[in-house]
Amino acid sequence: MTRSVENDIRTIQSIDVIPHIMKMLSDATGLRFLCVARVTEDNWTMCAVQDEADFNLEVGDELDIKTTFCSKVMRTSEPVIIEEASSDEVYSLSEIPGMYGFESYFSYPIYNENGEFFGTLCGLDPRPMTLKTPAIQNQIASFAELISRQLVTHDRLQNVESALGDEQAAAKLREQYIAILGHDLRTPLSSLKMGIDFLKSDITEQTALTVLERMDRSSHRMARLLSDVMDFTHGKMGKGIPLHLKNVTNLEALLNHTVAELAELHPDNDICADIHIDGTQYCDPDRLCQLLSNLLVNALLHGENSKPVYVRARASSTELFIQVANGGKAIPQNVQDKLFQPFWRKESSEEKNGLGLGLFIASQIAQAHRGKLDVQSSAEQTAFTFSAAM
């Protein structure tokens, strides 16, 4: 049974009026078996049942659609009504009544919110019963329509609840976003303020240069944080990371420069770069350098410091490949599933630099280049790999 059918069973089970409908139809028609079935091209599945005739069918039971008349109802959108199968001009030739042991039978179509065929409201009994009267037919048709309307109402309510849940999640994300941004901006702002206070005092030229360098690093950090904010906003609004695509002949040099900058900032780490990209690449070089920088910073922060970080990049006439790999403990699968979510940070990490947007933005850059960003992690190494057709 597919998850979709399981959801349909739960939907029918959640409609409180259905047991009452089946009871009223049983009283009105004399039929002792009534049910609501989910009907597809391949299967007939019981969603709700009232069985006083001991047919021994339960919720979740399935029948081959070819052994029911519901397939005809699905094809024609017309009900099937049989008062006495053994003498009926049409249905006495069918094997189906004898297969299930019934004489009287009805099957009426039910539709979902989109007006698509959902299934049937059925009734049957081993005894012949009078069903082809206007009063009985109108009553069955009205109840089938009522169930259809209930399905529509249920689906619309689910959509509203889903939208409300999305809005609540978005509100929570915004609150977290503001809190983290405020926290992470406070550090470079404090550094700038301290620098200004130092420069106001009587200090030596060498001290002033040291302070200015620190202030410059703080201003660059604030700029990166604000850039991440803008990229995050584009990504979450569905606009995607904006690209400035062009033919690039020096991508290898630009990626090597990105590695060199971070190697200078992290002198205690060993970074091994193996970047060979010849020819012309049609891409956004700044964004690809940003992607590499984000992956490399992630590896430096979360990898094992005693082991080198490997950066590899290759390009062919059909594909661009960039990979960053570091040693350390394997990342559990449940953690891997969260790595590309915004604001997610490894709880065990002592360093909490950044907004937790680096891998999210890297994945967005990959998507913007119509590529993908994957992660593979084992006890030997963790590797993040970007690949895109060029």
Secondary structure, 3 states (H helix, E strand, C coil): CCHHHHHHHHHHHHCCHHHHHHHHHHHHHCCCEEEEEEECCCEEEEEEEEECCCCCCCCCCEEEHHHCCHHHHHHHCCCEEECCHHHCCCHHHCCHHHHHCCCEEEEEEEECCCCCEEEEEEEEECCCCCCCCHHHHHHHHHHHHHHHHHHHHHHHHHHHHHHHHHHHHHHHHHHHHHHHHHHHHHHHHHHHHHHHHHHHCCCCHHHHHHHHHHHHHHHHHHHHHHHHHHHHHHHHCCCCCCCCCEEECCHHHHHHHHHHHHHHHCCCCCEEEEEECCCCEEECHHHHHHHHHHHHHHHHHHCCCCCCEEEEEEECCCEEEEEEEECCCCCCHHHHCCCCCCCCCCCCCCCCCCCCCHHHHHHHHHHHCCEEEEEEECCCCEEEEEEEEC
